[in-house]
Structures are given as structure tokens and as C-alpha cells.
Amino acid sequence: MNHRGMAGCGCLIVILIIIMLFTGALMHPITLRFLGTQFHYEDRIFTSDAIFVPRFPEDRNGELYAASFQDFSAGNGKAILVEDDTVLGTSIVELVNKMAKARNVKDDGIKRISASGEGLVKAQRVKEQIEKQGLRKIIIIVPDYASRRFHLMYDSARAGGKTLYLIKPVPVTYFSRDKWWKDSGSRGILAEEIFSISHYYLQRFKYGEKEMKDREKR
């Protein structure tokens, strides 16, 4: 009797069972909560030359800018660097200045940073602007879910740059880290974050080593 077909079916069943068990484990709240925490990264914060706030279009209520005002008022940074953009014909920096005045924060400490590109390429251009200003310690204010990615892009030890970048994650109301799988908005944000981190590694493979060598020659 030929048992090859039976053996093949048995292997297929085992594979399906493993896939089902793996999928079930992923769907468990403990596992999903653990996955959400893997995007978190945090540095110890101390007094720095400036506070940098990257542009996050999903931050519609300006929660990141409000957090930067708190650090600025606490003396953690001597200036706030805002990645500029345009919303309905209005500069982001102008909007941040209005927010600062409403909170009795002096807007003369708010400065503009403009950089094109995406991911690692944009980060490199931002770092070049910051280093040209002679700034050596920078606090980067980012949403909690993006802190791991920004640590990868601004990792001072890996890049070998002259400036130290400290990542400060901020909890935001539009993302639920502990129950992200129950909220469609949070699911979309985390999916986008996974894509962005994957894109970072692709860019790193394509540009990273060359850029690091160029920096060593400067």
C-alpha cells in the first residue's frame, strides 16, 4: 500500500495546526499588548541645547508641541526646533507660535527646521542643519509609538555624529498603546509604523553605510 499521500496530508495538518496556534497566540491580549510595547524607547533626559519636534500629521491637537513647551519652561532646552510644513496655507511654525502665546511661552525661542525626503534621508538632512548651528545635545519629542523608529534614525552611537540625540516619548490621546488592537485608528498607526521601520532598514541598506563613511571623512 502506498502511504506517501497519507504522510503528506499528515505534514500539512501539522503545519496548519502550528499556524493556528501561532495565530491564536498573536490574537491573545497579552501578546498584542507586548507587541505594542516593542515600539517604545526612552532616553534619560537632561538639560540640552534645544528641543526638536518632528512633524506628525496625526497630531491634530498639537500634543507634541504642548509637551515641548513644558520641557522648554522646565529649562530642559534653550530653544524649540519645529519641523515646518504648511497646513491650509499656514506655516506650522506660525501655528506653534500662536500656541506658545496662548500658554504664555515666549515664542522667540521657537525656530524653524525644514527638511525634504523621508525616513533616514530626512533624518540625515535634519541632523546636518542641527550640527551647522553648533548644537550638541538635542531632545526629540515624539509620540510613544514612534520612539523606537526615531531612536534608530537618530542613534548617535551608530551614526558617529557630533550631536547627542535624546528620545523622549510622549503619550498621545489618539493612540492607545495598551489596547491598540481594539481601536481602528491605533491599528492603522501601528501598521504605518511597522511599514516605516521596514522602510528605514531598506534605506539603511541602500544609503546608511555610504553616509556613515562620508561623515567620517568630514
HELIX and SHEET records of a PDB file:
HELIX    1   1 ARG A    4  MET A   27  1                                  24    
HELIX    2   2 PRO A   29  THR A   37  1                                   9    
HELIX    3   3 GLU A   63  SER A   73  1                                  11    
HELIX    4   4 ILE A   92  ALA A  102  1                                  11    
HELIX    5   5 ASP A  107  GLY A  109  5                                   3    
HELIX    6   6 GLY A  119  LYS A  132  1                                  14    
HELIX    7   7 ASP A  144  ALA A  146  5                                   3    
HELIX    8   8 SER A  147  MET A  153  1                                   7    
HELIX    9   9 SER A  156  ALA A  159  1                                   4    
HELIX   10  10 TRP A  180  LYS A  182  5                                   3    
HELIX   11  11 SER A  184  GLN A  203  1                                  20    
HELIX   12  12 ARG A  204  GLY A  208  3                                   5    
HELIX   13  13 GLU A  209  LYS A  217  1                                   9    
SHEET    1   A 5 ILE A 110  ILE A 113  0                                        
SHEET    2   A 5 ILE A  80  GLU A  83  1                                        
SHEET    3   A 5 ALA A  50  VAL A  53  1                                        
SHEET    4   A 5 LYS A 137  PRO A 143  1                                        
SHEET    5   A 5 LEU A 164  VAL A 170  1                                        
SHEET    1   B 2 THR A  86  VAL A  87  0                                        
SHEET    2   B 2 THR A  90  SER A  91 -1                                        
END                                                                             
